[in-house]
Amino acid sequence: APRLTKADLDKILNQPVLNTSFLDRPVIVESVELLKSGNNFLVRSRSTDGVEAITAPNPAKMIQTYPIFIRNIAPVFIKRDARELQTLLWDVYRHADNYKLQGMALWPGVAAVEMSLLELLGQTAKRPVADLFGGRRKTDIAIYYASGVRGNKPEEEIVNLQKLVAAAGAKAIKFRLGGRMSKNADSLPGRTEALIPLVRKTFGDQMTLYADSNSSYDAKEAIRIGRIMEAHGYAFYEEPCEFDDVWSTKEVADALTIPVAGGEQEYSMHRWQWDG
């Protein structure tokens, strides 16, 4: 398939995403509140018509960044039409130099408001949020179960993965490689090289396997590890190099046949386009 150009990606990004044609009058945001109980949070948004939506943001990120949510993010949406959410997301990015906070400090809070206003639009229209995106496409969604453990022995990680699969009936699993931002050091000597084939041997060819190195390697070492993954039929290789080192990540992706995935902390749309 021909490789997409930046112009192609820009054209896609400039297309409208939300379908609000069934909302024939403005949905003016009256309030956006952050409710807290211990380490748990809810976002409650209300429209001037009295419609209310309650959603749950990421608690781990909100406990770290809620002052930014309260001061820098939520006020931007007040007295604005929630139907214009796509435009509002750009407005909040540039409001009061918020773009200088971009990353984990800014985007989890923006996502919290975005989810809340999507729910507010759905509640106003008395339709599922999926209708805002063209309607439901699937009733079932394939998932994988990820192990967050790193530093245990290969045999111990096998037991951990078996428990996860048994509990969830998962048909795809992901586990950790390397040492996490470790400049090629493994969490235990030889753990990665032993674990990659051992997981395949244990779960067989019917299990879809992924692995995540969490920025562990430079390009040369990442390619070496990727070759082992290729030899054992892995489906993707996540974040082989430091997440913002797009040059090394591209070098790895070009050298391997296995798909290379980026990390979830990538916050730059320009770098995302470059990676694409």
ABEGO torsion letter per residue (X at the ends): XBBBBAAAAAAAAABBABBAAABABBBBBABBBBBBBEABBBBBBBBAAGBBBBBBBBAAAAAAAAAAAAAAAAAAABGBBAAAAAAAAAAAAABGGAAAABEAAAAAAAAAAAAAAAAAAAAAAGBBAAAAAGEBABABBBBBBBBABBGBBAAAAAAAAAAAAAAAGBABBBBBBEAEGAGGBBABBGAAAAAAAAAAAAAEAABBBBBBAGGABBAAAAAAAAAAAAAAGBABBBGABBAABAAAAAAAAAABABBBBBBAABABAAAAAAAX
